[in-house]
Amino acid sequence: MKTYLKPHSPEWFEALEKSNPKQAAQTRQILSVAGREDVCSICGDEPAREYALVDEQAVWIIVSTLNLCKDCLDIRRDVHRENFVLLPIEHG
């Protein structure tokens, strides 16, 4: 069973900085503006829940978890055709 990194954890940011430093910087800025870590990884809205990307392409993605609000989840599913499942799946 694949182990998923908890979104916005130190390990999550460490992995994201290696694979996509621009996204890591943007997410850090979003969390800084929000003043908390439980907001959407993409837009900073709340409420947001933890999701894991489970598409075939996720095999190649190091960081395959995000906190997503409903709007960002819908956009990623509808526009990008990404398949997310709600965590908790085993965190790493």
C-alpha positions in Angstrom: 0.0 0.0 0.0 1.3 3.4 -0.9 2.0 5.8 2.0 1.0 9.4 1.5 2.6 12.5 2.9 0.3 14.7 5.1 -0.3 17.9 3.2 1.6 20.9 4.5 3.8 18.8 6.8 7.5 19.4 6.9 8.1 16.2 5.0 5.5 17.2 2.4 7.2 20.6 1.8 10.6 18.9 1.7 9.5 16.6 -1.1 7.6 19.3 -2.9 10.6 21.7 -2.9 12.6 19.0 -4.6 10.0 18.2 -7.3 8.3 21.6 -7.8 9.9 24.5 -5.9 7.6 27.1 -7.4 4.5 25.3 -6.1 6.2 24.9 -2.7 6.8 28.6 -2.5 3.3 29.4 -3.7 1.8 27.1 -1.1 4.0 28.5 1.7 2.8 32.0 0.7 -0.9 30.9 0.8 -0.4 29.4 4.3 1.4 32.6 5.5 -1.5 34.8 4.3 -4.1 32.5 5.8 -2.2 32.3 9.1 -2.9 28.6 9.3 -2.2 25.2 7.7 -5.6 23.7 7.2 -6.6 25.7 4.2 -6.7 24.8 0.5 -3.2 24.3 -0.9 -4.2 26.0 -4.2 -6.2 29.1 -3.2 -6.2 29.3 0.7 -9.9 28.9 1.0 -11.6 27.0 3.8 -12.9 24.6 4.6 -10.4 22.3 2.9 -9.9 18.6 3.3 -6.9 16.3 2.7 -7.0 14.4 -0.7 -4.6 12.0 -2.5 -4.2 11.9 -6.2 -4.8 8.3 -7.3 -4.5 8.6 -11.1 -2.1 6.4 -13.0 0.0 9.6 -13.5 0.3 9.8 -9.7 2.9 7.0 -9.8 5.3 9.6 -11.2 4.4 12.4 -8.8 6.4 12.6 -5.6 3.8 14.7 -3.7 0.4 13.4 -4.6 -1.6 14.9 -1.7 -3.2 18.3 -1.3 -5.6 20.1 0.9 -8.4 21.1 -1.4 -11.5 23.2 -1.0 -14.6 22.1 -2.9 -14.1 24.5 -5.8 -10.4 23.5 -6.4 -11.3 19.9 -6.1 -14.1 20.3 -8.7 -11.7 22.2 -11.1 -9.0 19.6 -10.8 -11.4 16.8 -11.4 -13.4 18.4 -14.2 -10.7 20.4 -16.1 -7.6 18.4 -15.4 -9.3 15.0 -15.2 -7.5 14.2 -12.0 -8.9 11.5 -9.6 -8.7 12.3 -5.9 -9.7 10.3 -2.9 -10.3 11.7 0.6 -7.6 10.9 3.1 -7.0 9.3 5.6 -5.1 6.8 3.7 -2.0 5.9 5.6 0.2 9.0 6.1 4.0 8.8 5.8 
